[in-house]
């Protein structure tokens, strides 16, 4: 099977599934063959898994759960806000977030009343 580099980039998942099922893919650049994508021999796959297992035992790797993006709930972002700010806010501990928000409110000249007791 032959595929141009742009087509390979656009449909990489498709071609990787083909390779996984045993196909050999010749990658071309402007019609000139430049690479060959072939399935790994089984002993290489097993060695790779063993290496990943070792990295996981050492705490250097955390394997994914297999959960795909479409399994997550959608989040609405307010107009004028950014997704990155939302992610940072979700990762920030509650006490640090409260301190940051109080400082920002004071910087804007807002009067902030501390909760009592």
C-alpha positions as CSV (number, residue, x, y, z in Angstrom):
1,X,0.0,0.0,0.0
2,X,1.4,3.5,-0.9
3,X,0.3,6.7,0.7
4,X,1.5,10.3,0.4
5,X,2.9,12.0,3.5
6,X,-0.1,14.5,3.7
7,X,-2.6,11.7,3.4
8,X,-0.7,9.7,6.1
9,X,-0.8,12.7,8.4
10,X,-4.5,13.3,7.9
11,X,-5.5,9.7,8.3
12,X,-2.7,8.3,10.6
13,X,-5.1,6.3,12.7
14,X,-6.5,4.5,9.7
15,X,-3.0,3.6,8.4
16,X,-1.8,2.4,11.8
17,X,-4.8,0.1,12.0
18,X,-3.8,-1.3,8.6
19,X,-0.2,-1.8,9.8
20,X,-1.5,-3.4,13.0
21,X,-3.4,-5.9,10.9
22,X,-0.3,-6.8,8.9
23,X,-0.2,-4.3,6.0
24,X,3.0,-2.7,4.9
25,X,2.7,1.0,4.0
26,X,5.1,2.8,1.7
27,X,5.1,6.5,2.5
28,X,5.9,8.9,-0.4
29,X,6.8,12.5,-0.7
30,X,5.8,14.0,-4.1
31,X,5.6,10.4,-5.4
32,X,9.0,9.4,-4.2
33,X,9.1,6.6,-1.7
34,X,10.8,7.8,1.5
35,X,9.7,5.4,4.3
36,X,8.3,2.0,5.0
37,X,5.9,1.4,7.9
38,X,5.7,-2.2,8.9
39,X,4.3,-4.1,11.9
40,X,6.8,-4.7,14.7
41,X,7.9,-8.3,15.3
42,X,6.2,-9.8,18.3
43,X,9.4,-9.9,20.4
44,X,9.8,-6.2,19.9
45,X,6.2,-5.6,21.1
46,X,6.8,-7.7,24.2
47,X,10.1,-5.9,25.0
48,X,8.4,-2.6,24.7
49,X,5.7,-3.7,27.1
50,X,8.3,-4.9,29.6
51,X,10.0,-1.5,29.3
52,X,6.8,0.3,30.0
53,X,6.1,-2.0,33.0
54,X,9.5,-1.1,34.4
55,X,8.9,2.6,34.0
56,X,5.5,2.3,35.6
57,X,7.0,0.4,38.6
58,X,9.6,3.2,39.0
59,X,6.9,5.8,39.1
60,X,8.1,7.4,35.9
61,X,5.0,6.5,33.8
62,X,1.3,6.4,34.5
63,X,-0.6,4.4,31.9
64,X,-3.8,5.8,30.5
65,X,-7.2,4.4,31.5
66,X,-8.4,4.0,27.9
67,X,-11.0,6.7,28.5
68,X,-11.5,8.7,25.4
69,X,-12.2,12.4,25.2
70,X,-15.8,11.8,24.1
71,X,-16.4,10.1,27.5
72,X,-15.9,13.5,29.3
73,X,-18.7,16.0,30.0
74,X,-18.6,19.2,28.0
75,X,-17.7,22.4,29.9
76,X,-19.1,25.8,29.1
77,X,-16.6,28.7,29.1
78,X,-18.0,32.1,29.9
79,X,-17.5,34.8,27.2
80,X,-14.3,36.6,27.7
81,X,-12.8,33.7,29.7
82,X,-10.3,31.1,28.4
83,X,-10.2,27.4,28.6
84,X,-6.6,27.5,30.0
85,X,-7.7,29.8,32.8
86,X,-10.5,27.3,33.6
87,X,-8.0,24.4,33.7
88,X,-5.6,26.3,36.0
89,X,-8.5,27.1,38.3
90,X,-9.6,23.5,38.4
91,X,-6.1,22.3,39.3
92,X,-5.5,25.0,42.0
93,X,-6.2,24.0,45.6
94,X,-9.2,25.8,47.1
95,X,-7.2,27.9,49.7
96,X,-4.8,29.1,47.1
97,X,-7.7,30.0,44.7
98,X,-9.5,31.9,47.5
99,X,-6.3,33.9,48.3
100,X,-5.7,34.7,44.6
101,X,-9.3,35.8,44.1
102,X,-9.2,38.0,47.2
103,X,-6.0,39.6,46.0
104,X,-7.5,40.2,42.5
105,X,-10.6,41.7,44.0
106,X,-8.6,44.0,46.2
107,X,-6.4,45.0,43.3
108,X,-9.6,46.1,41.4
109,X,-10.5,48.3,44.4
110,X,-13.4,46.0,45.5
111,X,-14.2,45.9,49.2
112,X,-13.8,42.3,50.4
113,X,-15.4,41.1,53.6
114,X,-13.8,38.1,55.2
115,X,-16.2,35.4,56.4
116,X,-16.6,35.3,60.2
117,X,-15.7,32.4,62.4
